[in-house]
């Protein structure tokens, strides 16, 4: 186990390095720069001075090495769009709304999705199965911005029950959280149904029934435990994804979270902010998949971590 974790940590470091190089090169390959297209054009002298001050006049490999040296010191630089702040300070202020929005969305949507998936699997080919599968399919196929617009139209415009946008007061959280919860709900409903149907058809379930165990005990003690492995694969990465914000939901409801910075950093060529966001997401997803693999062994001791039997 320790050797496996060490190897995975090495692979995470390599992935982090490769992603940083690719993202850095692609950012600078896009035409334009952080001081192009301003409302008030800068003179050549002022522009050159700013470029030199930020180190953007140096060769790309020097810029990359200087940036990564700062990353190793947990210094992600200064955002161009907010020179008075640091990148880490800017992200720290924007993280709480994204974390609340995404975290509550998953914590609400995932249990509902699991219940829908269980009901569909246990009542296969009945109206319950068709209803749960239909809801899950709609949640996966209808874009989240369409769901957001429908929620605003119904509950904010027609019924006038809730505010259409903004953040701060708890009543402003309801619509964006419901919109965000649609994806984890639909995803978990599909995964739970598929995993439970696969487990219910296995020989050990027939053997347990032959031994006289109650259906409730078979479902909750044996079927759900064996069905949990594929669901763990989805849960941790999905939960990590919520912590980085949702571009569409945050834009539709004007939530001041991380999602807005993904768009603005690309539009304004804010290289330090863009790099920090992508590297943060990369590292979080790598760690999430590592924890998922370790959780496999805890859920099912027959699995040998690292692929050894």
N, C-alpha and C positions, 0 to 999 in steps of 0.2 A: 504493500500500500504506500509506504513512504517513498519507495523508488518510483512508483507510478506518479505520485503527486509531484515529485521533483522533475520528472520528465515533462509533465504537463506544464509546470511553471516555466521550464525552459522554452517549451513551444509557445507559451503565452508571450514570453519576452521576444521571441523571434517574430511572432505575428505583430506585436506592437511596433517593432522596428520596421518591418516591411510596410505596414499600413502608414506609418509616419512618413516614410520615403515617398510612397505613391501619392499620398494626399498632398504632400509638400510640392511635388513636381506638377501635379495636376492643377493646384491653385495658381502656380506661377505660369502655367501654360495657357490659362484663360486670358484672352485679350483684355487690356486695361489694367488699372492699378488702383490703389486706395485713394489717390488724389486726382483721378480722372472723372470727368462728368460732374464736377461740383457746380452748384448754382453760381458761385463766385469763382471763376477760373483763377488759378494761381499763376503767378509769374514764373518764368523758368528758374530764376534765382531762388525764389522761395521754395519752389518744388524740389529743386536740387538739395537745398539745405535740409528740408524735411526728410528726403530720402536718405541723406547721409546720416542724419540724426537717428533714424530708425534702423540703419544698417541695410537698407534695401538697395544701396548702390554697390554692394559687394557681390562677388560671384555666388551662385546658388548653393554650391557645396559649403561655402563659408557660412552663409545665412543658416543653412540647415544645422550645421554643427553647433553654431552659437545658440540656436533655439533649443536643440536637444540637451545641450549643456545646462541651459536654464531649467528645462523640464526635470532633469535629474536633481535639481535643487528645489523642485516644486515651485519654480518661477516660470509662469506661462506668459509673461510679458504684460504689456499695456494694450488694451483695445483701442483701435484707431478711432472708433465712433464715440468713445468716452475716455479721453486721455487722462482725466482726473482720477480714474479708477484703475484697479488691476483686473486682469482677466478672472482670477480666482474670486476676487471680491464681487465682480459683476455676476458671475455664475452663482455665487453663494446667495446673493439677494434674489435671483430669479428662480432658484431651485425649489423653495418651499411651495409656491403655487403648483408647479409641475408635479411635485411629489404628492401633494394632497389630491390633486385631480386624478393622476394616474393610479396612485395607491388605492384610493377609495373606489375608483372605477374597477380595478381588478378584484379587490376584496368583496365588492358587491356582485360583480358580474360572474366571477369564477364559481362561487357556490351555487348561484342560480343555474349556471350552465351545467354543473355536475348533477344537480337534481333533475334537470331536463333530460340529460343524457341517460341517467339511471332509469327514469320513467320510460324513456323510449326503448331502452334495452330490455327492461322487464316486461313491457307490454308491446313486444315487437309485432308489427303488422296490424296494429289497432289504431283507432283514431288518436290515441295519446301519442303513439309513435309518429304518426303523420304530422300532428300539430307541433310536437317538439322539434322534429326534423325540419319542418317548414320555417319555424322561428329561427332555428340555427342557420338555415340556408339564407334567409333574408339578412341576418346579421353579418354574414360573411360576404354577401354579394352586393348589398347596398352600400355605397361609399359613406364614410362617416360624416362628410360634410353635408350629404343629403339628409342623413338622420338629424344632424344639427339644425338644418334649416326647417325640417318638419317640426322639431320640438319648439323652435322659436315661433313658428307660425301658429301652432296650436296653443301652446301654454302661455306665450307672451303676447301674441297679437290678438288671437280670437278670444281666448278665455281671460287674458290679462291677470293670470295668477302669479306669474313669476317674472322677474326682470329678464330682458333679452340678452344682456351682456354685462360685462364688468366683473370685478372680483373684490373680495373683502368681506362682505356680509355673508353669512351661511346660506341665505336664500338665493344668492347669486351662484352658489356652487352646484345647485341641484341639476340644472339642465346640462351643463358641461360634463358632470360626472355620469349622468344617465347616458349621454351620447358616447362617452368613453367606454362605459361598461358594456356596450353592445358587442364589441369585438371579443373581449375575453369570454363573455357569456356564450356567444355562438361557437367560438373555438373549443371551449371546454365541453359544450353539449355534444359536438361532433366527436371529439376524442373519447369522451366518456362512453358514449354509445358504442363506438367501434371497439374500444378496449374491452368493455363488459361483454359484448356479444362474442368476442373471440375467447374470453375466459370461460364463459358459460358453456361453450361447446367443447371444452377440454375434458379428457377422461377422468381427471381427479374430482371434478364436480359431480359426475355421475356416481363415482365411488362414494363420495360423501353423502349423497342422497340415499344410496343403497344402505349405508350404515345407520340411517335413520335420523341424521341431523336435521334440525328445523331449517326451513328455507331462509328465515331471517338470519340465523347464525351462518349459514353458508354464504349469503350475500355479503354481510358486513365483516365477517372475520376472514374470509378466504377470497371471495371474488374481488371485492374492492381492493384488497391489499395487492393482489396480483395484477389488477388493472391500473394501479397507481403509477407504475413505472413509466409508461408513455405520457401520462399526464404531468409527471415531474419534468419531463423533457420540455414541455410547453410552459409550465408555470414560471420557473425561475427566469428564463430569458424574457418572457412576457412582462414579468414584474419589473425586471431591470429596464425594459423598454419604457415602461410608464414613468420611471424616474427621470427620463431624458425629455419628457414632454411630447405632446402631440401637435404637430404643426397646424393641422386642419382644425382641430377642436379649439386650440388656443386662439387661432386667428378668427374663427367664427364667433366666439364668445368674448374675445378681447381679454384673454387671460394673460397677465404679464409673467409668463414662464419661460422656460428654456427654448420651447419650440419657436418662439418669435426670433430668437437669436440665430437659429439655424438659417433662417431666410435672410435676415439683415446682414449677417456676416458674409454671406455669399454675394449679396447685391453690392455691398460697399467694399468688397475685397479686404475685409478685416482679417488678415492672415492669422494673427495670434489667437483671436477668438474662435475662428473656424477650426484651426488645428486643435485647440483645447477641447472643443466640443466633440470632434470626431475621435480623438484619442481617448477621451473619457468614455464614450460609448463603446469603443473597441475593448478597452480594458474591462469594463463592467460585464460585457457579454462573455468574454473569455472566462472570467471568474465564475459567472453564472453557470456556464456549461461544465466547468470543473466541479462545482458543487453538485450539479445534477448527476454527474458520473459517480461521485462518492455516495450520493443518496441512493443510487441503484443498489449498491452492495448492502446498504442498511435495510432497504425494502425487501430485497431478495438475496439472502446469503449465498444462493447457488451461483450467482453471477460472480465471476472472477474479474476484479478490476484490472484493466490492462490487457484483457483478452486472453489470459492464461486459464486453462481449465484445471 
